[in-house]
Amino acid sequence: MGMTQSLDYETGVIGALLIDPEHVIGDMMLEISAEDFSIPSYREIFEAARTLWQQGKTVDALTVAEAAGPDYKQTIMDAMTITPTAANWRTYADGMKAATMGHKMDALAQQILDAHNPADKLTAVEQMQQIQIRRSGIREVEWIDGLRQMYMRQAEGRRPNYLSWGFQKLDRDLYIRPGSFVILAGFASAGKTALATQFALHFARTGRRVGFYSYETDDETLFDRMTAQVAGANFGRIKSYSMNQEDCDAIVAAVTSTKNMTLTYIGASGWDVAQIQAHATARKYDVILIDYVQLISGKGETRAEEVARISMALHTMAQRTGITVIGLSQLTPTGQNTPGMNDLRESRQLTQDADAIMILRIAQDTDGNETDNDRVLHVVKNKEGRLIQFLLQLNPATMRFETVEEQGQDYDEPETNSRGFRKAVAPPKREVQL
């Protein structure tokens, strides 16, 4: 599509806006932005009209010409003369946005070709992906249509593609859709990275494309742990390079059974959210795990502001791309053994942005002493379901967490907390506290 065609579309948009502003300006301001114009004069005219509209002032050829300046008066008159009708403004707008996007993509492609170092090439690639994401448009659904659609989904059994976690209790109550933002938090010794790798392996086994972005753990350490988890090989013998035949056989079997999984380690030290997004969208991941959020590179006047911006960027990334983002987070030590979501380190913005928050902590016995391998997994925020907690046990030999069941006891007894959710309680026969 040539520049002449692009100019024709942009002329039509400006002409339609000023021929019949009363009927088109509201929808037009929702669907078009100044960056959709490639012609600087039209961009300035559109911005002048938007400013008047936002201020609640009259928008017409005279007021826009006055707001834009005398240099644009003739351009405005020409656009109105050339445009036959305002009725086709959406067609003009679609053509304009497609043409402008094409020009920008061409320019960025040239930047990639002309770049002298990988960093400049990556920047251009990120900008190209941002252009594609912004073109997703606005989705509006009227109440009665939404109600009908909900009924049809239920009638047809169209269950959403919820994320499966590998733990029945989470699968039952944690309804995580594509594009959600989830936090897994814990103190340094709780084992949140081990649980995260177990989640990652389960996601990949169930057909998801998974990326694990690590800011502090190298790939050899992580794959030692995941090998023990997926193969059941002895972790101690893996670390001491003393595997026996049983371990080797288990690993060979694991290679055969998992060779089609997509699970990739990415050493992301120094990366910001934009780099993670560019990489994740290019690799077409369904789920990404980030270990951990507070190590992501960001900007801000204070540390709290920096982490807040990182949190908002991760939330926006998940929504725009449809990638489920699971961010690991540290907790602020408070001396309490039962931390809550407000204890996430350095920013409470994480509690606002996350769709769900899980906290992993070391369980205590009835005397208040920490146990060796028992952990409590507590869902402290759940937009789509109940708040639950249940007991896990870490098997040091395989680095796998397993749900603890006591004689069929369901930990989620129907005791109601202050928010009306059924509250989890400890099984009576296990000497630990939830």
C-alpha positions as CSV (number, residue, x, y, z in Angstrom):
1,M,0.0,0.0,0.0
2,G,1.6,3.2,-1.2
3,M,1.9,6.6,0.5
4,T,-0.8,8.0,-1.8
5,Q,-3.3,5.5,-0.6
6,S,-2.3,6.1,3.0
7,L,-2.7,9.9,2.5
8,D,-6.2,9.3,1.0
9,Y,-7.3,7.3,4.1
10,E,-5.9,9.9,6.5
11,T,-7.6,12.7,4.5
12,G,-10.9,10.8,4.8
13,V,-10.6,10.4,8.5
14,I,-9.9,14.0,9.2
15,G,-12.6,15.1,6.7
16,A,-15.2,12.8,8.3
17,L,-14.3,14.0,11.8
18,L,-14.9,17.6,10.8
19,I,-17.9,17.1,8.5
20,D,-20.0,15.4,11.1
21,P,-18.2,15.5,14.5
22,E,-21.5,15.2,16.5
23,H,-22.0,11.6,15.2
24,V,-18.5,10.2,14.8
25,I,-16.2,11.8,17.3
26,G,-17.0,9.6,20.3
27,D,-16.3,6.3,18.6
28,M,-13.5,7.8,16.6
29,M,-11.6,8.9,19.8
30,L,-12.0,5.4,21.2
31,E,-10.6,3.6,18.1
32,I,-8.0,6.0,16.8
33,S,-4.9,7.6,18.3
34,A,-2.6,10.3,17.0
35,E,0.1,7.7,16.4
36,D,-2.2,6.1,13.7
37,F,-1.4,9.1,11.4
38,S,1.7,9.0,9.4
39,I,1.2,12.6,8.1
40,P,2.4,15.1,10.8
41,S,-0.2,17.8,9.8
42,Y,-3.1,15.4,10.2
43,R,-1.7,14.2,13.5
44,E,-1.6,17.7,14.8
45,I,-5.2,18.4,13.7
46,F,-6.4,15.2,15.3
47,E,-4.7,16.1,18.6
48,A,-6.3,19.5,18.6
49,A,-9.7,17.9,18.1
50,R,-9.1,15.4,20.8
51,T,-8.0,18.1,23.3
52,L,-11.2,20.1,22.6
53,W,-13.3,16.9,23.0
54,Q,-11.7,15.9,26.3
55,Q,-12.3,19.4,27.6
56,G,-16.0,19.2,26.6
57,K,-15.7,22.0,24.1
58,T,-17.3,22.3,20.7
59,V,-15.5,20.4,18.0
60,D,-15.9,21.7,14.4
61,A,-13.8,23.0,11.6
62,L,-13.6,26.5,13.1
63,T,-12.6,25.5,16.7
64,V,-10.2,22.9,15.5
65,A,-8.5,25.3,13.1
66,E,-8.2,27.8,15.9
67,A,-6.8,25.2,18.3
68,A,-4.3,23.7,15.8
69,G,-3.1,27.1,14.5
70,P,-3.4,29.1,11.3
71,D,-0.9,26.9,9.4
72,Y,-3.5,24.1,9.4
73,K,-6.6,26.0,8.2
74,Q,-6.1,25.2,4.5
75,T,-5.4,21.5,5.2
76,I,-8.6,21.3,7.2
77,M,-10.6,22.9,4.4
78,D,-9.1,20.6,1.8
79,A,-9.8,17.5,3.8
80,M,-13.4,18.4,4.2
81,T,-13.8,19.3,0.5
82,I,-12.2,16.0,-0.7
83,T,-14.1,13.7,1.7
84,P,-17.5,12.8,0.2
85,T,-19.2,11.6,3.4
86,A,-18.6,10.9,7.1
87,A,-20.5,7.6,6.9
88,N,-17.4,5.7,5.7
89,W,-15.1,6.9,8.4
90,R,-14.5,3.4,9.8
91,T,-13.3,2.1,6.4
92,Y,-11.0,5.1,6.2
93,A,-9.7,4.4,9.7
94,D,-9.0,0.7,9.1
95,G,-7.1,1.5,5.9
96,M,-5.2,4.3,7.6
97,K,-4.1,2.1,10.6
98,A,-3.1,-0.8,8.3
99,A,-1.1,1.5,6.1
100,T,0.6,3.3,9.1
101,M,1.5,0.0,10.7
102,G,3.0,-1.1,7.5
103,H,5.2,2.0,7.2
104,K,6.3,1.6,10.8
105,M,7.1,-2.1,10.3
106,D,9.1,-1.3,7.2
107,A,11.1,1.4,9.0
108,L,11.8,-1.0,11.9
109,A,12.8,-3.8,9.6
110,Q,15.3,-1.4,8.0
111,Q,16.6,-0.5,11.5
112,I,17.2,-4.2,12.1
113,L,19.2,-4.4,8.9
114,D,21.2,-1.3,9.6
115,A,21.9,-2.0,13.3
116,H,25.5,-2.6,14.2
117,N,25.0,-4.5,17.5
118,P,22.5,-7.0,18.9
119,A,21.0,-4.6,21.5
120,D,19.8,-2.2,18.8
121,K,18.4,-5.1,16.8
122,L,16.5,-6.4,19.9
123,T,15.1,-2.9,20.6
124,A,13.7,-2.7,17.0
125,V,12.2,-6.2,17.4
126,E,10.5,-5.2,20.7
127,Q,9.1,-2.0,19.0
128,M,7.7,-4.1,16.2
129,Q,6.0,-6.5,18.6
130,Q,4.5,-3.6,20.5
131,I,3.0,-2.3,17.3
132,Q,1.3,-5.7,16.7
133,I,0.0,-5.9,20.2
134,R,-1.5,-2.4,20.2
135,R,-3.5,-3.4,17.1
136,S,-5.7,-5.8,19.1
137,G,-8.5,-3.2,19.4
138,I,-11.3,-2.8,21.8
139,R,-13.8,-5.5,22.8
140,E,-17.3,-4.4,23.8
141,V,-20.1,-6.8,24.8
142,E,-23.6,-5.6,25.7
143,W,-25.2,-7.1,28.9
144,I,-27.8,-9.3,27.2
145,D,-25.2,-10.6,24.7
146,G,-22.8,-11.5,27.5
147,L,-25.6,-13.3,29.3
148,R,-26.6,-15.3,26.2
149,Q,-22.9,-16.2,25.6
150,M,-22.5,-17.3,29.2
151,Y,-25.5,-19.6,28.9
152,M,-24.4,-21.1,25.6
153,R,-20.9,-21.8,27.0
154,Q,-22.5,-23.7,29.9
155,A,-25.1,-25.5,27.6
156,E,-22.4,-26.6,25.2
157,G,-19.9,-27.5,27.9
158,R,-17.3,-25.1,26.6
159,R,-15.1,-25.2,29.7
160,P,-12.3,-22.5,29.6
161,N,-8.8,-23.7,29.1
162,Y,-7.9,-23.3,32.8
163,L,-4.3,-23.9,33.9
164,S,-3.7,-27.3,35.5
165,W,-1.3,-27.2,38.4
166,G,-0.7,-30.9,39.2
167,F,-2.3,-30.6,42.6
168,Q,-6.0,-31.5,42.8
169,K,-6.8,-28.8,45.4
170,L,-5.4,-26.1,43.2
171,D,-7.0,-27.4,40.1
172,R,-10.4,-27.5,41.9
173,D,-10.3,-23.9,43.2
174,L,-7.7,-21.9,41.2
175,Y,-9.3,-20.9,37.9
176,I,-6.4,-19.4,36.0
177,R,-7.1,-18.4,32.4
178,P,-4.6,-17.5,29.7
179,G,-3.4,-14.0,30.2
180,S,-3.5,-14.1,34.0
181,F,-0.9,-12.8,36.4
182,V,-0.1,-15.0,39.4
183,I,2.4,-14.5,42.2
184,L,4.1,-17.4,44.1
185,A,5.8,-16.0,47.2
186,G,7.9,-17.4,50.0
187,F,10.9,-16.8,52.1
188,A,14.3,-17.9,50.8
189,S,14.3,-21.3,52.5
190,A,10.7,-22.2,51.7
191,G,11.4,-23.9,48.4
192,K,9.4,-21.7,46.0
193,T,11.8,-22.2,43.1
194,A,11.5,-26.0,43.5
195,L,7.7,-25.7,43.5
196,A,7.9,-23.4,40.5
197,T,10.0,-25.9,38.5
198,Q,7.5,-28.6,39.5
199,F,4.7,-26.4,38.2
200,A,6.6,-25.7,35.0
201,L,7.2,-29.4,34.3
202,H,3.5,-30.1,34.8
203,F,2.4,-27.3,32.5
204,A,4.8,-28.6,29.8
205,R,3.6,-32.2,30.3
206,T,0.0,-31.0,29.7
207,G,0.9,-29.5,26.4
208,R,1.7,-25.9,27.3
209,R,4.7,-24.1,25.8
210,V,6.6,-22.9,28.9
211,G,9.5,-20.5,29.4
212,F,11.3,-20.3,32.8
213,Y,13.1,-16.9,33.1
214,S,15.7,-17.1,35.8
215,Y,17.5,-14.2,37.4
216,E,19.5,-16.0,40.0
217,T,19.8,-19.7,39.3
218,D,22.0,-21.1,36.5
219,D,20.7,-23.6,34.0
220,E,22.8,-26.6,35.4
221,T,21.5,-26.1,38.9
222,L,17.9,-25.9,37.7
223,F,18.1,-28.9,35.4
224,D,19.7,-31.0,38.1
225,R,16.6,-30.3,40.2
226,M,14.1,-30.8,37.4
227,T,15.7,-34.0,36.3
228,A,15.2,-35.4,39.8
229,Q,11.6,-34.1,39.8
230,V,10.6,-35.5,36.4
231,A,12.6,-38.8,36.5
232,G,12.5,-39.6,40.1
233,A,16.3,-40.0,40.1
234,N,18.0,-39.4,43.4
235,F,18.9,-35.7,43.8
236,G,21.7,-36.3,46.2
237,R,23.4,-38.7,43.8
238,I,22.9,-36.3,40.9
239,K,24.6,-33.5,42.8
240,S,27.5,-35.7,44.0
241,Y,28.0,-37.3,40.5
242,S,27.4,-40.8,42.0
243,M,24.3,-41.9,40.1
244,N,23.6,-45.6,40.1
245,Q,22.1,-47.7,37.3
246,E,18.6,-47.2,38.6
247,D,19.0,-43.4,38.4
248,C,20.4,-43.7,34.8
249,D,17.5,-45.9,33.7
250,A,15.0,-43.5,35.2
251,I,16.6,-40.5,33.3
252,V,16.6,-42.4,30.0
253,A,12.9,-43.2,30.5
254,A,12.2,-39.6,31.3
255,V,14.0,-38.4,28.1
256,T,11.7,-40.7,26.1
257,S,8.5,-39.6,27.8
258,T,9.2,-35.9,27.8
259,K,11.1,-35.4,24.5
260,N,8.1,-33.5,23.0
261,M,7.7,-31.1,25.8
262,T,8.4,-27.4,25.3
263,L,10.1,-26.1,28.5
264,T,13.0,-23.7,28.1
265,Y,15.3,-22.1,30.6
266,I,16.2,-18.5,29.9
267,G,19.0,-16.8,31.8
268,A,17.4,-13.3,32.1
269,S,19.8,-11.4,34.4
270,G,19.6,-7.7,33.6
271,W,16.4,-8.0,31.5
272,D,13.5,-5.7,31.9
273,V,9.8,-6.6,31.2
274,A,9.9,-5.4,27.6
275,Q,12.7,-7.8,26.9
276,I,10.9,-10.7,28.6
277,Q,7.7,-9.8,26.6
278,A,9.6,-9.6,23.3
279,H,11.3,-13.0,23.9
280,A,8.1,-14.7,25.2
281,T,5.9,-13.6,22.3
282,A,8.6,-14.5,19.8
283,R,8.8,-18.0,21.3
284,K,5.0,-18.2,21.5
285,Y,5.0,-19.4,25.1
286,D,1.7,-20.1,26.8
287,V,3.1,-19.8,30.3
288,I,6.2,-18.1,31.6
289,L,7.6,-18.3,35.1
290,I,9.9,-15.5,36.4
291,D,12.3,-16.2,39.3
292,Y,12.0,-13.7,40.7
293,V,10.0,-10.4,40.2
294,Q,12.2,-8.2,42.5
295,L,15.3,-8.9,40.3
296,I,13.7,-7.6,37.0
297,S,15.4,-4.5,35.8
298,G,13.1,-1.4,36.1
299,K,13.0,2.3,36.6
300,G,11.6,4.4,39.4
301,E,12.5,7.2,41.8
302,T,12.3,4.8,44.7
303,R,12.6,1.0,45.0
304,A,8.9,0.7,45.8
305,E,8.1,2.7,42.6
306,E,10.4,0.6,40.6
307,V,8.8,-2.7,41.7
308,A,5.3,-1.2,41.3
309,R,6.1,-0.3,37.6
310,I,7.5,-3.8,37.1
311,S,4.3,-5.3,38.5
312,M,2.0,-3.2,36.4
313,A,4.1,-4.0,33.3
314,L,3.8,-7.7,34.0
315,H,0.0,-7.5,34.5
316,T,-0.3,-5.5,31.2
317,M,1.9,-7.9,29.4
318,A,-0.2,-10.9,30.5
319,Q,-3.5,-9.2,29.4
320,R,-2.2,-8.0,26.0
321,T,-0.4,-11.1,25.0
322,G,-2.6,-13.8,26.5
323,I,0.5,-15.4,28.1
324,T,0.0,-16.6,31.7
325,V,2.7,-14.9,33.8
326,I,3.7,-16.6,37.1
327,G,6.1,-14.3,39.0
328,L,8.0,-15.6,42.1
329,S,8.3,-13.0,44.9
330,Q,10.2,-12.7,48.1
331,L,8.5,-11.8,51.3
332,T,9.5,-9.1,53.9
333,P,10.5,-10.8,57.1
334,T,8.1,-9.8,59.9
335,G,8.8,-12.5,62.5
336,Q,5.4,-14.0,61.7
337,N,5.1,-17.6,60.5
338,T,1.8,-16.8,58.7
339,P,2.7,-14.1,56.2
340,G,-0.1,-12.5,54.0
341,M,-0.2,-10.9,50.6
342,N,0.7,-7.5,52.1
343,D,4.1,-9.0,53.0
344,L,5.3,-9.2,49.4
345,R,8.7,-7.5,49.4
346,E,9.1,-3.9,48.3
347,S,5.7,-3.2,46.7
348,R,2.0,-3.7,47.5
349,Q,1.3,-3.0,43.9
350,L,1.8,-6.7,43.3
351,T,-1.2,-7.4,45.5
352,Q,-3.3,-5.1,43.4
353,D,-2.2,-6.5,40.0
354,A,-2.1,-10.3,40.6
355,D,-5.1,-12.4,39.8
356,A,-4.0,-14.9,42.4
357,I,-1.3,-15.0,45.1
358,M,0.1,-18.2,46.6
359,I,2.4,-18.2,49.6
360,L,4.6,-21.2,50.4
361,R,5.9,-21.4,54.0
362,I,7.6,-23.9,56.2
363,A,5.1,-25.6,58.5
364,Q,5.5,-25.6,62.3
365,D,4.9,-28.4,64.7
366,T,2.5,-28.0,67.7
367,D,5.4,-26.6,69.8
368,G,6.1,-23.8,67.2
369,N,9.2,-25.4,65.8
370,E,9.8,-25.5,62.0
371,T,9.5,-28.9,60.4
372,D,12.1,-30.3,58.0
373,N,10.1,-31.1,54.9
374,D,6.5,-30.0,55.6
375,R,5.2,-26.9,53.8
376,V,2.0,-25.0,53.8
377,L,0.7,-23.7,50.4
378,H,-1.7,-20.9,51.1
379,V,-3.8,-19.2,48.4
380,V,-4.2,-15.7,49.9
381,K,-5.7,-14.0,46.9
382,N,-8.0,-15.7,44.4
383,K,-10.2,-13.5,42.2
384,E,-12.1,-16.5,40.8
385,G,-12.5,-18.8,43.7
386,R,-11.9,-19.7,47.4
387,L,-9.0,-18.9,49.6
388,I,-7.5,-22.3,50.6
389,Q,-4.4,-23.7,52.2
390,F,-3.1,-27.2,52.4
391,L,-0.1,-29.2,53.5
392,L,2.7,-30.3,51.2
393,Q,5.7,-32.5,51.9
394,L,9.0,-32.1,50.1
395,N,10.7,-35.4,49.2
396,P,14.4,-34.4,49.3
397,A,15.4,-37.4,47.2
398,T,13.4,-36.3,44.2
399,M,12.8,-32.6,45.1
400,R,9.1,-33.1,44.5
401,F,6.3,-31.7,46.6
402,E,3.5,-34.1,47.3
403,T,0.1,-33.4,48.9
404,V,-0.2,-34.8,52.4
405,E,-3.4,-36.8,53.0
406,E,-4.4,-38.2,56.4
407,Q,-6.9,-41.1,56.1
408,G,-8.9,-39.3,53.4
409,Q,-9.1,-36.1,55.5
410,D,-10.0,-33.1,53.3
411,Y,-8.1,-30.1,54.6
412,D,-10.7,-27.7,53.3
413,E,-13.3,-28.1,56.0
414,P,-16.4,-25.9,55.5
415,E,-15.5,-23.4,58.2
416,T,-16.1,-19.9,57.0
417,N,-13.6,-17.0,57.4
418,S,-14.4,-13.3,57.7
419,R,-14.7,-13.0,53.9
420,G,-17.2,-15.8,53.5
421,F,-14.7,-18.2,52.0
422,R,-14.5,-21.8,53.3
423,K,-11.3,-21.8,55.5
424,A,-8.7,-24.5,55.4
425,V,-7.8,-26.3,58.6
426,A,-5.1,-28.7,59.6
427,P,-5.8,-32.5,59.7
428,P,-6.2,-33.5,63.3
429,K,-3.7,-36.4,63.3
430,R,-0.7,-34.6,61.7
431,E,1.6,-32.9,64.2
432,V,2.0,-29.6,62.2
433,Q,0.1,-26.3,62.2
434,L,-1.4,-24.7,59.2
